[in-house]
Amino acid sequence: SDLFMIRKTLWSMVLACAITLPASNAFADSVELNPNHPQRYTVVKGDTLWGISERFLNDAWRWPDVWHVNQHIKNPHLIYPGDEIELTYVDGEPQLRLHRGGNNGVVKLSPHIRESELDTAIPTIPLDAIKQFLLHPEVMNADEMDSAPYVVAFPGTRQLAGSGDRAYVRTIETKQTKNFVIFEPGNALIDPDTKEILGYEAHYRGDAKLQKAGDPATVKIIRSVQEVSVGDRLRPSTNEEVMTHFQPHAPKEKINGYIIGVTDGVVNIGQFNTVVINKGTADNIEVGHIFNVWQRGDVISDVVSKNPHDKVQLPDEKAGYLMVYKTFDRVSYALVMKAVLEMQTLDKISTP
């Protein structure tokens, strides 16, 4: 599968992006344990690091602050089924320790073995929830959208096309790039405060291979997840490395923003939904950043007041938190990791 291939090709990134050394005790002492935490937990297939952390901590994203890295264990940053996680205390502060189980501690100097070890390690978060967005980034700026080649027609009288069909495209004048991604232009992503357009959604439709350059060029659709239509855009395929393990952490600075979009037509946002926030790399947003989400307080009529037009703004309520997993220039994709209340677009986000 695509997800399997991503994991296999990215083993070298995991050590750089997964668990790091624990923070100072001054920071760790604010970590709250789950009142019903176990003393030990044995990892099973299908677990995620986030899910395991929820068993021990009130806020699962704080696991890097209490993780004890045992340098005597091969790949202590990776956790496998059969490993045991133990809660201990050092100088009165909680620590999570790894006890290696099974045969994963065996070291064989073979790239194939190293890839297999990575593939069997449990992921940080449920990758199935974000796989399509890791494989196919879906935000473009105005210049990228305007300059992208686009489908102008199909052979014969076709109005739509799919895998195996050809399409005519304006304009691809070079043969240097052979492989392209097809996408449908989507809605503008607008900043709620400034009303500025931060980018455009780009919905993945499939992949194409250049057969003949020119204006129009001819491409063959080699894969489609939905039918391709006139006006769909193309961009060159890239071999961009995709991150599949994440280190959650709070931004170093105070950042406030909004949820400005949600994928798959969801109205009421819940756990493991992907949302778009109005902050990106231009705002120093990093993969792994955690933000609290605040459900907007309603404006209600005061039925007790003598003034029939009297309104009351109810306070915002903490609805959960999300983690950024893919960044663009002005916006980012984030996964809702915890939801105690339903969330909606234009709900606020803030640094924990």
Sequence and secondary structure as in RCSB ss.txt:
>XXXX:A:sequence
SDLFMIRKTLWSMVLACAITLPASNAFADSVELNPNHPQRYTVVKGDTLWGISERFLNDAWRWPDVWHVNQHIKN
PHLIYPGDEIELTYVDGEPQLRLHRGGNNGVVKLSPHIRESELDTAIPTIPLDAIKQFLLHPEVMNADEMDSAPY
VVAFPGTRQLAGSGDRAYVRTIETKQTKNFVIFEPGNALIDPDTKEILGYEAHYRGDAKLQKAGDPATVKIIRSV
QEVSVGDRLRPSTNEEVMTHFQPHAPKEKINGYIIGVTDGVVNIGQFNTVVINKGTADNIEVGHIFNVWQRGDVI
SDVVSKNPHDKVQLPDEKAGYLMVYKTFDRVSYALVMKAVLEMQTLDKISTP
>XXXX:A:secstr
 HHHHHHHHTHHHHHHHS      HHHHTT  B TT  SEEE  TT  HHHHHHHHBSSGGGGGGTEE  TTSSS
TT   TT EEEEEEETTEEEEEEE  TTTT     HHHHHHHHHHS  SS GGGTHHHHHS  EE HHHHHHS E
EEE STT SEE TT EEEEE B  SS  EEEEEEEEEEEE TTT  EEEEEEEEEEEEEEEE BSSEEEEEEEES
S EETT EEEE            B  SS  EEEEEEESTT SSB TT EEEES  GGGT  TTBEEEEEE   EE
E SSSSSTT EEE   EEEEEEEEEEE SS EEEEEEEESS B TT EEE  
